[in-house]
Amino acid sequence: MFPFFWMFLISLRTPVDAFSSNPTLFAPVTFKHYFHVWFVDEFWRYGINTAIVTLATVAVSLTVGCLAGYALARYGGRMGFWLLVAALVFRALPHVVLLTAYKPIFYEMGLWSRYEILIIVLVAINQPFTIWMLRAFFRSIPKELDEAAMIDGCTRWKAFRLVIIPVMWPGVITAGLFSFILAYNDFLIASQLMSGDMTTMTAALGNYMGQNRSMERLMHGIAGSVSVTIPLLFLILIFQKQIVEGMTAGAVKG
């Protein structure tokens, strides 16, 4: 936390105080860097883009991950094992390798700098990990719970939706948080597939660290970095209990 705390303090100072050879904790406070980033540079546009891409990625990843994880946990067999191995190999590939494969296709199809393209790539990268994690959570839930629900008149789908999912809700939250963090923190994919006003916050931060690195520009970059980090801190603080419960549940073999 100390690096973030120090970065936050620097973002509230003038460039002269921030880069002084004799730093002090009690320098004059200013919010002009945040004002410039959010209203002059219109960083709020990138915030909206990030929210759309991140939430859509989480929604798709959890939907597919829950269905695939449940199927592999209950009916996987030998074929399911090899599917998981293939997913793990795919997840282990460097993101730049996958980007190299996707980029020419999108370019030829005229699909460039669009939300859905970035969402598709982020889901493809994140999905194997989500399936692996959710499968572990589903395996920790006894099959007898499914059978009891079906004996009471539930269909397989109804038992999955109304009985199994509520039981493993901490696991869903945990997987969703990891998906959120991956999509929210992505820089490489967004910087290559998005441009202009369509880019995300993390990719937009690169604009402050380019060739024109004046002291004022660096201060704007620091203010932008703090703005990007704060939502993640609040998210972890709010859901820390669910994260711990979800990780514990996933570690218990059913």
Secondary structure, 3 states (H helix, E strand, C coil): CHHHHHHHHHHCCCHHHHCCCCCCCCCCCCCHHHHHHHHHCCHHHHHHHHHHHHHHHHHHHHHHHHHHHHHHHHHCHHHHHHHHHHHHHHHHCCHHHHHHHHHHHHHHCCCCCCHHHHHHHHHHHHHHHHHHHHHHHHHCCCHHHHHHHHHCCCCHHHHHHHHHHHHCHHHHHHHHHHHHHHHHHCCHHHHHHCCHHHCCHHHHHHHHHCCCCCHHHHHHHHHHHHHHHHHHHHHHHHCHHHHHHHHHHHHCCC
